[in-house]
């Protein structure tokens, strides 16, 4: 079931409130949420600098292992202060950060006989991908391939790299690849209007609230 724009806006607003409280040293739990927030769903939180749209943190919970309202809280705090690529976001910095929330569908295994068949079963801009091979695991959100204008082969190669494998591992090894879709909601400015990203290009934000 998809979220409505109102529900997506609720998710973004609650994510900001979670971070405000956490950075102020107080706890906050989502209450009075729409029913869908009690469903188990995967979610990713991406944080961007308002001034130059640079990524400032991105962590998520891809598997539907907990209610969405709990997944939002865990992913939000992790993205803000535990992403190993960045220093923790400060309380004052949060005022200059745009929040993006990606709500994921359940991952589905792509069952193929020939690795080249992955090409036929995926769509750029629609499908996010997860790859697994032994202890290696990597995930790319659907908007990433669209933003970088990757071909399907480039998408699969970058997915392998994200997992710490050789770019052609999807062709050479008996990997498992899962696809999922995402609804992406983002602020136009900190604490401002929320949009649903429909084309994943960063400019086609044509549903607004």
Z-matrix of the N, CA and C atoms (Angstrom, degrees):
N
C 1 1.461
C 2 1.529 1 109.87
N 3 1.320 2 116.57 1 131.70
C 4 1.451 3 121.23 2 179.63
C 5 1.521 4 110.75 3 -82.39
N 6 1.318 5 115.25 4 155.35
C 7 1.449 6 121.37 5 174.13
C 8 1.522 7 108.95 6 -84.23
N 9 1.311 8 116.54 7 145.64
C 10 1.451 9 120.86 8 170.76
C 11 1.525 10 108.57 9 -76.32
N 12 1.316 11 117.13 10 167.73
C 13 1.454 12 120.30 11 177.49
C 14 1.527 13 110.68 12 -61.53
N 15 1.328 14 115.97 13 -36.92
C 16 1.465 15 119.14 14 177.94
C 17 1.527 16 111.20 15 -63.34
N 18 1.326 17 116.50 16 -40.61
C 19 1.468 18 120.09 17 178.64
C 20 1.526 19 111.48 18 -69.11
N 21 1.332 20 116.55 19 -37.54
C 22 1.457 21 119.98 20 176.09
C 23 1.516 22 112.05 21 -65.04
N 24 1.325 23 115.75 22 -39.16
C 25 1.465 24 120.35 23 176.42
C 26 1.519 25 110.43 24 -63.68
N 27 1.306 26 116.55 25 -40.73
C 28 1.469 27 121.37 26 176.53
C 29 1.526 28 110.09 27 -58.73
N 30 1.328 29 116.76 28 -43.05
C 31 1.466 30 120.94 29 -179.45
C 32 1.526 31 111.32 30 -61.85
N 33 1.328 32 117.27 31 -43.22
C 34 1.464 33 120.79 32 -179.83
C 35 1.523 34 110.76 33 -67.38
N 36 1.340 35 116.90 34 -45.87
C 37 1.469 36 120.46 35 -179.67
C 38 1.525 37 111.24 36 -61.88
N 39 1.332 38 116.43 37 -40.92
C 40 1.464 39 119.61 38 -179.15
C 41 1.528 40 110.76 39 -69.70
N 42 1.330 41 116.81 40 -34.27
C 43 1.460 42 119.84 41 176.55
C 44 1.520 43 110.52 42 -61.74
N 45 1.317 44 116.93 43 -43.13
C 46 1.467 45 119.56 44 178.29
C 47 1.524 46 110.76 45 -64.49
N 48 1.322 47 117.40 46 -39.98
C 49 1.458 48 119.67 47 179.63
C 50 1.525 49 111.72 48 -65.24
N 51 1.334 50 115.55 49 -39.20
C 52 1.469 51 120.55 50 176.32
C 53 1.531 52 109.72 51 -57.23
N 54 1.329 53 116.17 52 -46.38
C 55 1.459 54 120.42 53 -177.19
C 56 1.526 55 111.77 54 -70.20
N 57 1.321 56 117.37 55 -38.96
C 58 1.458 57 119.92 56 176.60
C 59 1.524 58 110.57 57 -57.32
N 60 1.314 59 115.88 58 -49.55
C 61 1.460 60 119.62 59 -178.70
C 62 1.520 61 111.62 60 -64.44
N 63 1.327 62 116.01 61 -44.65
C 64 1.465 63 119.20 62 -178.03
C 65 1.523 64 111.20 63 -60.31
N 66 1.332 65 116.55 64 -44.86
C 67 1.464 66 120.22 65 -178.02
C 68 1.521 67 112.22 66 -72.67
N 69 1.324 68 116.50 67 -16.28
C 70 1.465 69 121.41 68 174.24
C 71 1.524 70 111.77 69 -93.50
N 72 1.338 71 116.33 70 0.43
C 73 1.448 72 120.60 71 176.52
C 74 1.512 73 115.20 72 83.26
N 75 1.339 74 117.13 73 19.62
C 76 1.462 75 120.35 74 179.09
C 77 1.523 76 109.86 75 -123.96
N 78 1.315 77 115.65 76 155.30
C 79 1.459 78 120.96 77 -178.31
C 80 1.518 79 110.13 78 -87.82
N 81 1.312 80 115.58 79 154.17
C 82 1.464 81 121.18 80 176.90
C 83 1.515 82 108.73 81 -150.43
N 84 1.314 83 115.96 82 131.32
C 85 1.464 84 121.56 83 176.59
C 86 1.517 85 109.15 84 -123.87
N 87 1.317 86 115.93 85 139.89
C 88 1.458 87 120.73 86 -179.45
C 89 1.518 88 110.03 87 -68.83
N 90 1.324 89 116.19 88 130.13
C 91 1.467 90 121.66 89 177.74
C 92 1.519 91 108.82 90 -133.10
N 93 1.315 92 116.36 91 165.44
C 94 1.467 93 122.02 92 180.00
C 95 1.528 94 111.70 93 52.31
N 96 1.323 95 115.09 94 40.34
C 97 1.461 96 120.36 95 -178.01
C 98 1.527 97 110.68 96 -88.86
N 99 1.324 98 117.48 97 152.92
C 100 1.467 99 120.20 98 172.34
C 101 1.528 100 110.47 99 -56.27
N 102 1.314 101 116.03 100 156.10
C 103 1.462 102 122.22 101 -173.58
C 104 1.514 103 113.38 102 -55.18
N 105 1.322 104 117.91 103 -35.40
C 106 1.465 105 120.98 104 -175.11
C 107 1.527 106 111.58 105 -63.31
N 108 1.325 107 117.66 106 -20.84
C 109 1.463 108 120.41 107 -178.86
C 110 1.528 109 112.32 108 -76.44
N 111 1.324 110 116.76 109 -5.66
C 112 1.463 111 120.70 110 173.44
C 113 1.522 112 111.80 111 -93.61
N 114 1.334 113 117.21 112 -7.56
C 115 1.460 114 121.59 113 177.71
C 116 1.524 115 110.00 114 -78.15
N 117 1.332 116 116.14 115 150.82
C 118 1.461 117 119.57 116 175.51
C 119 1.527 118 108.79 117 -78.36
N 120 1.324 119 115.57 118 119.47
C 121 1.462 120 121.56 119 -179.01
C 122 1.519 121 110.00 120 -142.68
N 123 1.324 122 116.02 121 150.37
C 124 1.445 123 120.79 122 171.54
C 125 1.518 124 109.79 123 -82.27
N 126 1.317 125 116.88 124 153.77
C 127 1.462 126 120.46 125 -178.46
C 128 1.522 127 110.09 126 -154.31
N 129 1.322 128 116.22 127 146.90
C 130 1.461 129 122.25 128 172.10
C 131 1.524 130 108.87 129 -125.36
N 132 1.317 131 115.78 130 140.14
C 133 1.455 132 122.03 131 175.01
C 134 1.522 133 108.16 132 -112.26
N 135 1.322 134 116.70 133 124.39
C 136 1.463 135 122.43 134 177.29
C 137 1.524 136 108.49 135 -117.89
N 138 1.315 137 116.32 136 134.23
C 139 1.461 138 122.66 137 -178.66
C 140 1.518 139 109.21 138 -117.59
N 141 1.344 140 116.39 139 131.50
C 142 1.456 141 121.71 140 -176.39
C 143 1.525 142 110.44 141 -127.27
N 144 1.330 143 115.79 142 144.42
C 145 1.457 144 119.46 143 174.61
C 146 1.526 145 109.15 144 -72.30
N 147 1.329 146 116.64 145 131.52
C 148 1.452 147 121.02 146 -177.62
C 149 1.522 148 111.52 147 -63.79
N 150 1.325 149 117.75 148 -36.44
C 151 1.464 150 121.19 149 -172.40
C 152 1.518 151 113.55 150 -68.40
N 153 1.340 152 117.12 151 -39.67
C 154 1.466 153 119.18 152 -174.81
C 155 1.529 154 113.75 153 -132.63
N 156 1.336 155 117.42 154 7.43
C 157 1.464 156 122.72 155 175.57
C 158 1.518 157 112.66 156 60.14
N 159 1.318 158 117.28 157 32.25
C 160 1.463 159 121.24 158 176.26
C 161 1.521 160 110.35 159 -88.37
N 162 1.316 161 115.81 160 142.07
C 163 1.455 162 120.39 161 177.44
C 164 1.517 163 109.98 162 -62.36
N 165 1.340 164 115.70 163 134.75
C 166 1.469 165 121.34 164 -179.16
C 167 1.535 166 112.07 165 -120.83
N 168 1.325 167 115.82 166 -6.42
C 169 1.455 168 120.83 167 177.64
C 170 1.519 169 109.45 168 169.71
N 171 1.326 170 116.62 169 141.02
C 172 1.470 171 120.23 170 178.96
C 173 1.522 172 108.97 171 -158.04
N 174 1.309 173 115.38 172 112.15
C 175 1.463 174 121.68 173 177.04
C 176 1.523 175 107.51 174 -144.99
N 177 1.311 176 115.88 175 148.59
C 178 1.456 177 118.69 176 -179.71
C 179 1.503 178 112.76 177 -151.41
N 180 1.313 179 113.37 178 -178.75
C 181 1.458 180 123.11 179 177.02
C 182 1.526 181 105.84 180 -122.98
N 183 1.345 182 117.49 181 95.67
C 184 1.465 183 119.73 182 -172.49
C 185 1.514 184 114.99 183 -69.93
N 186 1.327 185 117.25 184 -30.51
C 187 1.461 186 119.95 185 -177.42
C 188 1.531 187 110.60 186 -89.23
N 189 1.329 188 116.96 187 146.38
C 190 1.467 189 120.21 188 177.21
C 191 1.527 190 110.81 189 -78.92
N 192 1.321 191 116.57 190 81.01
C 193 1.465 192 121.37 191 -173.56
C 194 1.524 193 112.84 192 -112.33
N 195 1.333 194 117.71 193 -4.96
C 196 1.460 195 120.30 194 179.65
C 197 1.523 196 109.15 195 -155.05
N 198 1.333 197 117.90 196 161.41
C 199 1.469 198 119.55 197 177.95
C 200 1.524 199 110.84 198 -55.51
N 201 1.314 200 116.08 199 146.36
C 202 1.454 201 121.40 200 -176.83
C 203 1.528 202 111.90 201 -55.29
N 204 1.326 203 117.88 202 -40.03
C 205 1.466 204 119.61 203 -178.35
C 206 1.530 205 111.24 204 -63.32
N 207 1.332 206 117.80 205 -33.33
C 208 1.457 207 120.83 206 177.22
C 209 1.520 208 111.60 207 -77.72
N 210 1.332 209 115.86 208 -37.23
C 211 1.466 210 119.91 209 178.13
C 212 1.525 211 110.97 210 -64.11
N 213 1.333 212 116.72 211 -38.21
C 214 1.465 213 120.63 212 177.41
C 215 1.522 214 110.67 213 -58.92
N 216 1.314 215 116.01 214 -45.61
C 217 1.461 216 120.32 215 -177.97
C 218 1.519 217 111.43 216 -64.07
N 219 1.317 218 116.69 217 -47.80
C 220 1.466 219 120.43 218 -177.91
C 221 1.525 220 111.19 219 -64.78
N 222 1.336 221 116.90 220 -43.94
C 223 1.463 222 120.34 221 -178.46
C 224 1.522 223 111.35 222 -68.83
N 225 1.332 224 117.55 223 -38.40
C 226 1.466 225 120.77 224 -178.67
C 227 1.522 226 111.26 225 -62.34
N 228 1.308 227 116.89 226 -48.80
C 229 1.463 228 120.71 227 -178.81
C 230 1.524 229 110.49 228 -65.38
N 231 1.328 230 116.57 229 -40.78
C 232 1.465 231 120.11 230 179.24
C 233 1.521 232 111.30 231 -63.20
N 234 1.338 233 117.11 232 -43.15
C 235 1.463 234 120.67 233 -179.15
C 236 1.524 235 111.41 234 -64.46
N 237 1.320 236 116.69 235 -35.61
C 238 1.462 237 120.99 236 -175.45
C 239 1.526 238 113.30 237 -78.15
N 240 1.317 239 117.08 238 -35.73
C 241 1.473 240 117.84 239 -171.39
C 242 1.525 241 115.00 240 -129.58
N 243 1.337 242 118.22 241 -7.43
C 244 1.461 243 119.24 242 -175.31
C 245 1.526 244 114.11 243 -121.06
N 246 1.335 245 118.72 244 3.49
C 247 1.458 246 119.72 245 175.91
C 248 1.529 247 107.62 246 -69.70
N 249 1.345 248 118.16 247 116.34
C 250 1.469 249 120.26 248 -173.86
C 251 1.520 250 114.36 249 -65.92
N 252 1.311 251 117.58 250 -12.22
C 253 1.462 252 120.65 251 -179.41
C 254 1.523 253 112.97 252 -80.67
N 255 1.342 254 116.33 253 -15.13
C 256 1.457 255 120.27 254 -172.53
C 257 1.526 256 111.33 255 -134.50
N 258 1.320 257 115.23 256 158.15
C 259 1.461 258 119.71 257 170.32
C 260 1.531 259 108.30 258 -74.09
N 261 1.340 260 118.10 259 154.22
C 262 1.466 261 120.20 260 179.91
C 263 1.528 262 112.13 261 -59.46
N 264 1.314 263 115.25 262 143.57
C 265 1.462 264 120.72 263 176.39
C 266 1.528 265 109.13 264 -73.63
N 267 1.325 266 116.40 265 139.07
C 268 1.460 267 121.67 266 179.44
C 269 1.523 268 110.61 267 -93.23
N 270 1.328 269 115.01 268 166.94
C 271 1.461 270 120.99 269 179.89
C 272 1.529 271 111.56 270 -60.17
N 273 1.338 272 116.63 271 -43.73
C 274 1.461 273 119.64 272 179.96
C 275 1.524 274 111.90 273 -70.47
N 276 1.322 275 116.89 274 -34.13
C 277 1.458 276 120.54 275 -179.27
C 278 1.521 277 111.84 276 -66.90
N 279 1.323 278 117.11 277 -31.30
C 280 1.464 279 120.56 278 -178.70
C 281 1.522 280 111.61 279 -56.93
N 282 1.318 281 117.17 280 -28.84
C 283 1.471 282 121.43 281 179.92
C 284 1.522 283 111.69 282 -66.84
N 285 1.341 284 116.93 283 -15.29
C 286 1.463 285 121.42 284 -177.98
C 287 1.522 286 111.68 285 -114.27
N 288 1.334 287 116.34 286 18.67
C 289 1.461 288 122.18 287 -176.48
C 290 1.527 289 110.52 288 -112.25
N 291 1.339 290 116.33 289 132.01
C 292 1.466 291 121.76 290 170.74
C 293 1.520 292 108.93 291 -88.71
N 294 1.320 293 116.19 292 137.82
C 295 1.471 294 121.45 293 -178.79
C 296 1.520 295 110.14 294 -105.69
N 297 1.324 296 115.70 295 133.26
C 298 1.469 297 122.20 296 175.69
C 299 1.521 298 108.59 297 -124.28
N 300 1.319 299 116.21 298 130.65
C 301 1.464 300 122.58 299 -179.07
C 302 1.523 301 108.58 300 -118.48
N 303 1.331 302 116.12 301 123.43
C 304 1.468 303 121.88 302 177.01
C 305 1.526 304 108.75 303 -110.00
N 306 1.325 305 116.46 304 116.94
C 307 1.455 306 122.41 305 178.29
C 308 1.523 307 107.96 306 -96.72
N 309 1.331 308 116.51 307 124.13
C 310 1.467 309 120.53 308 -171.00
C 311 1.521 310 112.52 309 -101.58
N 312 1.330 311 114.87 310 148.11
C 313 1.461 312 120.21 311 168.20
C 314 1.523 313 108.44 312 -80.72
N 315 1.319 314 117.53 313 169.30
C 316 1.460 315 121.47 314 179.27
C 317 1.528 316 109.81 315 -67.20
N 318 1.318 317 119.34 316 130.38
C 319 1.476 318 121.30 317 178.29
C 320 1.524 319 111.69 318 -61.02
N 321 1.330 320 115.90 319 139.87
C 322 1.457 321 122.72 320 179.64
C 323 1.527 322 109.39 321 -120.32
N 324 1.330 323 116.68 322 128.52
C 325 1.460 324 120.51 323 179.03
C 326 1.526 325 110.52 324 -66.13
N 327 1.335 326 115.94 325 131.54
C 328 1.463 327 121.07 326 174.74
C 329 1.526 328 107.77 327 -88.67
N 330 1.311 329 116.00 328 107.21
C 331 1.466 330 122.04 329 -175.96
C 332 1.527 331 108.78 330 -91.35
N 333 1.333 332 117.48 331 111.03
C 334 1.463 333 121.52 332 -177.60
C 335 1.520 334 110.04 333 -131.49
N 336 1.318 335 115.78 334 153.70
C 337 1.462 336 121.86 335 174.31
C 338 1.521 337 111.31 336 -93.70
N 339 1.310 338 115.81 337 -31.37
C 340 1.464 339 122.47 338 179.39
C 341 1.523 340 108.14 339 -123.01
N 342 1.345 341 118.90 340 130.89
C 343 1.466 342 119.91 341 -178.24
C 344 1.523 343 114.29 342 -54.26
N 345 1.330 344 117.55 343 -30.45
C 346 1.462 345 119.22 344 179.26
C 347 1.519 346 112.02 345 -65.39
N 348 1.338 347 116.54 346 -16.79
C 349 1.459 348 119.89 347 178.02
C 350 1.518 349 112.17 348 -69.28
N 351 1.349 350 117.47 349 -17.04
C 352 1.464 351 118.99 350 174.51
C 353 1.519 352 110.96 351 -58.18
N 354 1.328 353 115.21 352 -34.16
C 355 1.462 354 120.53 353 -179.62
C 356 1.530 355 110.87 354 -58.94
N 357 1.336 356 115.40 355 -38.52
C 358 1.464 357 120.05 356 -176.44
C 359 1.525 358 112.12 357 -75.39
N 360 1.331 359 117.16 358 -22.11
C 361 1.462 360 121.00 359 -171.93
C 362 1.525 361 114.01 360 -100.70
N 363 1.322 362 117.13 361 5.03
C 364 1.454 363 119.99 362 -178.24
C 365 1.512 364 110.57 363 -127.02
N 366 1.312 365 115.53 364 152.97
C 367 1.454 366 121.57 365 -179.37
C 368 1.526 367 109.04 366 -132.09
N 369 1.334 368 116.39 367 125.46
C 370 1.465 369 120.90 368 179.25
C 371 1.524 370 109.65 369 -64.44
N 372 1.316 371 116.20 370 132.49
C 373 1.452 372 121.26 371 179.80
C 374 1.511 373 114.08 372 88.77
N 375 1.322 374 116.74 373 -15.93
C 376 1.466 375 121.06 374 179.43
C 377 1.521 376 111.40 375 -106.85
N 378 1.319 377 116.78 376 -43.94
C 379 1.452 378 121.07 377 -172.61
C 380 1.526 379 112.68 378 -105.90
N 381 1.317 380 115.58 379 128.52
C 382 1.445 381 121.68 380 162.68
C 383 1.514 382 107.61 381 -86.35
N 384 1.329 383 116.77 382 159.76
C 385 1.464 384 120.23 383 -176.01
C 386 1.525 385 111.12 384 -132.50
N 387 1.326 386 114.83 385 145.53
C 388 1.460 387 123.50 386 171.95
C 389 1.519 388 107.21 387 -124.13
N 390 1.321 389 117.49 388 133.71
C 391 1.457 390 121.26 389 176.10
C 392 1.523 391 109.37 390 -118.65
N 393 1.329 392 116.35 391 140.77
C 394 1.460 393 122.08 392 178.21
C 395 1.528 394 109.08 393 -134.66
N 396 1.329 395 114.88 394 137.09
C 397 1.469 396 120.90 395 173.60
C 398 1.524 397 107.29 396 -156.87
N 399 1.321 398 116.16 397 106.13
C 400 1.465 399 119.67 398 -175.52
C 401 1.514 400 110.59 399 60.16
N 402 1.318 401 115.97 400 -124.19
C 403 1.465 402 120.74 401 179.51
C 404 1.524 403 112.52 402 -87.95
N 405 1.334 404 117.19 403 -2.02
C 406 1.465 405 120.76 404 -179.39
C 407 1.534 406 110.40 405 -86.52
N 408 1.316 407 115.90 406 138.54
C 409 1.459 408 119.77 407 179.37
C 410 1.526 409 109.33 408 -154.92
N 411 1.308 410 116.01 409 136.01
C 412 1.458 411 120.21 410 179.13
C 413 1.515 412 110.92 411 -147.43
N 414 1.328 413 115.69 412 154.11
C 415 1.463 414 121.65 413 -178.65
C 416 1.513 415 108.94 414 -139.99
N 417 1.333 416 115.58 415 140.92
C 418 1.457 417 122.19 416 170.93
C 419 1.524 418 108.42 417 -130.70
N 420 1.324 419 116.21 418 131.88
C 421 1.462 420 121.40 419 178.01
C 422 1.526 421 109.97 420 -72.64
N 423 1.334 422 118.09 421 154.17
C 424 1.475 423 120.19 422 -175.84
C 425 1.520 424 113.93 423 -61.64
N 426 1.336 425 118.05 424 -30.51
C 427 1.458 426 119.89 425 -177.96
C 428 1.527 427 113.04 426 -70.92
N 429 1.342 428 117.28 427 -20.05
C 430 1.458 429 120.27 428 -176.34
C 431 1.530 430 111.64 429 -66.43
N 432 1.326 431 116.76 430 -47.75
C 433 1.468 432 120.00 431 -178.94
C 434 1.522 433 111.31 432 -62.21
N 435 1.325 434 116.04 433 -36.04
C 436 1.462 435 120.60 434 179.67
C 437 1.523 436 110.75 435 -68.72
N 438 1.323 437 116.03 436 -43.50
C 439 1.458 438 120.18 437 -177.66
C 440 1.522 439 112.56 438 -65.63
N 441 1.346 440 117.09 439 -33.71
C 442 1.463 441 120.52 440 -179.46
C 443 1.523 442 112.28 441 -93.95
N 444 1.328 443 116.75 442 0.96
C 445 1.463 444 121.92 443 177.72
C 446 1.529 445 112.03 444 57.12
N 447 1.337 446 115.09 445 42.02
C 448 1.461 447 119.99 446 179.60
C 449 1.521 448 111.14 447 -77.91
N 450 1.319 449 115.78 448 148.44
C 451 1.457 450 121.04 449 166.03
C 452 1.528 451 107.57 450 -76.61
N 453 1.319 452 117.10 451 173.02
C 454 1.467 453 119.69 452 179.43
C 455 1.523 454 111.42 453 -64.20
N 456 1.328 455 116.86 454 -39.29
C 457 1.463 456 119.94 455 178.91
C 458 1.529 457 110.55 456 -66.70
N 459 1.320 458 116.79 457 -39.60
C 460 1.461 459 120.11 458 177.00
C 461 1.532 460 110.92 459 -64.27
N 462 1.305 461 115.70 460 -38.12
C 463 1.464 462 121.13 461 178.68
C 464 1.532 463 109.68 462 -60.89
N 465 1.316 464 116.57 463 -47.96
C 466 1.462 465 120.46 464 -179.90
C 467 1.528 466 111.53 465 -65.73
N 468 1.317 467 116.93 466 -37.66
C 469 1.464 468 120.02 467 179.01
C 470 1.526 469 111.08 468 -66.28
N 471 1.330 470 116.65 469 -42.73
C 472 1.461 471 120.22 470 178.49
C 473 1.522 472 111.60 471 -68.45
N 474 1.321 473 116.43 472 -30.74
C 475 1.464 474 120.34 473 175.06
C 476 1.527 475 109.93 474 -62.83
N 477 1.328 476 116.55 475 -43.51
C 478 1.468 477 120.64 476 177.83
C 479 1.524 478 110.82 477 -62.58
N 480 1.320 479 116.15 478 -43.86
C 481 1.462 480 120.16 479 179.06
C 482 1.516 481 110.99 480 -61.16
N 483 1.333 482 116.21 481 -40.51
C 484 1.468 483 120.45 482 178.79
C 485 1.528 484 110.84 483 -60.27
N 486 1.320 485 116.26 484 -32.10
C 487 1.472 486 120.88 485 -179.94
C 488 1.523 487 112.30 486 -83.90
N 489 1.340 488 116.85 487 -2.51
C 490 1.467 489 119.89 488 -179.99
C 491 1.513 490 113.60 489 86.67
N 492 1.335 491 116.37 490 18.35
C 493 1.463 492 120.91 491 -179.32
C 494 1.520 493 110.82 492 -109.93
N 495 1.325 494 115.21 493 171.74
C 496 1.450 495 121.30 494 175.12
C 497 1.527 496 108.92 495 -65.23
N 498 1.341 497 118.86 496 144.55
C 499 1.469 498 121.35 497 -176.99
C 500 1.525 499 115.20 498 -56.63
N 501 1.325 500 118.10 499 -24.89
C 502 1.468 501 120.21 500 -179.15
C 503 1.526 502 112.69 501 -99.42
N 504 1.328 503 117.31 502 15.05
C 505 1.469 504 120.57 503 -178.31
C 506 1.527 505 111.92 504 -59.85
N 507 1.319 506 117.53 505 -31.21
C 508 1.465 507 120.27 506 -179.60
C 509 1.526 508 111.82 507 -65.29
N 510 1.323 509 116.97 508 -22.42
C 511 1.462 510 121.96 509 177.69
C 512 1.530 511 112.08 510 -92.24
N 513 1.317 512 116.84 511 -29.33
C 514 1.466 513 121.21 512 -168.29
C 515 1.523 514 114.79 513 -98.72
N 516 1.340 515 117.13 514 -21.06
C 517 1.459 516 119.55 515 -174.15
C 518 1.525 517 110.86 516 -124.78
N 519 1.312 518 114.60 517 162.70
C 520 1.468 519 121.32 518 -179.39
C 521 1.528 520 109.22 519 -83.41
N 522 1.317 521 115.18 520 71.00
C 523 1.459 522 121.20 521 -177.10
C 524 1.532 523 110.14 522 -84.78
N 525 1.312 524 115.92 523 162.48
C 526 1.463 525 122.20 524 168.95
C 527 1.515 526 107.88 525 -108.48
N 528 1.310 527 116.30 526 127.79
C 529 1.464 528 121.42 527 177.51
C 530 1.522 529 108.51 528 -122.04
N 531 1.321 530 114.84 529 130.89
C 532 1.454 531 122.46 530 -179.72
C 533 1.531 532 108.69 531 -116.32
N 534 1.303 533 116.67 532 146.55
C 535 1.458 534 120.48 533 175.03
C 536 1.525 535 109.50 534 -114.90
N 537 1.309 536 114.67 535 153.44
C 538 1.460 537 120.94 536 175.63
C 539 1.528 538 107.78 537 -151.11
N 540 1.301 539 115.68 538 165.63
C 541 1.462 540 120.94 539 175.64
C 542 1.523 541 108.87 540 -116.50
N 543 1.318 542 116.20 541 166.04
C 544 1.454 543 119.85 542 -177.43
C 545 1.517 544 110.85 543 -142.91
N 546 1.321 545 115.15 544 142.38
C 547 1.459 546 121.78 545 165.05
C 548 1.512 547 106.29 546 -100.04
N 549 1.323 548 115.61 547 129.79
C 550 1.457 549 119.85 548 -173.31
C 551 1.527 550 109.73 549 -119.42
N 552 1.320 551 115.53 550 122.83
C 553 1.463 552 122.28 551 -179.48
C 554 1.524 553 108.72 552 -119.79
N 555 1.342 554 116.34 553 135.19
C 556 1.464 555 119.56 554 -175.00
C 557 1.522 556 111.82 555 -145.30
N 558 1.307 557 115.14 556 146.44
C 559 1.471 558 121.28 557 173.58
C 560 1.531 559 109.51 558 -73.21
N 561 1.324 560 116.34 559 143.62
C 562 1.463 561 120.01 560 172.16
C 563 1.524 562 110.77 561 -79.01
N 564 1.317 563 115.69 562 -26.39
C 565 1.457 564 122.36 563 172.03
C 566 1.519 565 106.71 564 -155.56
N 567 1.334 566 118.67 565 162.30
C 568 1.461 567 119.95 566 -177.80
C 569 1.526 568 112.24 567 -54.17
N 570 1.339 569 115.42 568 125.18
C 571 1.465 570 123.53 569 -178.62
C 572 1.522 571 112.64 570 63.24
N 573 1.332 572 116.68 571 19.22
C 574 1.453 573 120.31 572 -178.46
C 575 1.523 574 112.86 573 -102.26
N 576 1.326 575 115.48 574 -159.98
C 577 1.457 576 122.90 575 -178.76
C 578 1.524 577 110.81 576 -58.67
N 579 1.325 578 116.14 577 142.45
C 580 1.463 579 122.50 578 178.57
C 581 1.516 580 109.34 579 -105.84
N 582 1.330 581 115.97 580 138.26
C 583 1.459 582 121.67 581 179.20
C 584 1.519 583 109.58 582 -123.99
N 585 1.320 584 116.00 583 156.63
C 586 1.454 585 120.70 584 169.89
C 587 1.508 586 107.91 585 -100.17
N 588 1.316 587 116.37 586 122.63
C 589 1.458 588 120.85 587 -179.78
C 590 1.525 589 108.97 588 -78.03
N 591 1.315 590 116.07 589 117.87
C 592 1.463 591 120.30 590 -174.85
C 593 1.512 592 113.26 591 -101.20
N 594 1.320 593 118.51 592 -23.42
C 595 1.462 594 119.22 593 -176.64
C 596 1.524 595 112.67 594 -121.59
N 597 1.320 596 117.57 595 -0.86
C 598 1.460 597 122.99 596 174.55
C 599 1.528 598 113.30 597 58.95
N 600 1.329 599 116.90 598 32.53
C 601 1.468 600 118.27 599 176.41
C 602 1.527 601 111.98 600 -110.42
N 603 1.311 602 116.70 601 0.95
C 604 1.450 603 118.95 602 179.21
C 605 1.508 604 113.38 603 80.72
N 606 1.351 605 118.16 604 -4.76
C 607 1.458 606 120.04 605 179.24
C 608 1.527 607 111.07 606 -127.68
N 609 1.317 608 118.31 607 -13.62
C 610 1.454 609 120.81 608 -178.96
C 611 1.517 610 111.04 609 -93.45
N 612 1.317 611 116.30 610 57.21
C 613 1.460 612 120.68 611 -175.91
C 614 1.522 613 107.27 612 -97.47
N 615 1.318 614 116.35 613 81.69
C 616 1.445 615 118.08 614 -166.21
C 617 1.521 616 114.80 615 -110.53
N 618 1.333 617 117.64 616 8.87
C 619 1.454 618 119.61 617 167.53
C 620 1.506 619 107.09 618 -114.22
N 621 1.321 620 117.67 619 121.00
C 622 1.455 621 120.00 620 -173.30
C 623 1.533 622 110.86 621 -127.75
N 624 1.321 623 114.29 622 152.65
C 625 1.472 624 120.59 623 174.72
C 626 1.516 625 107.99 624 -142.26
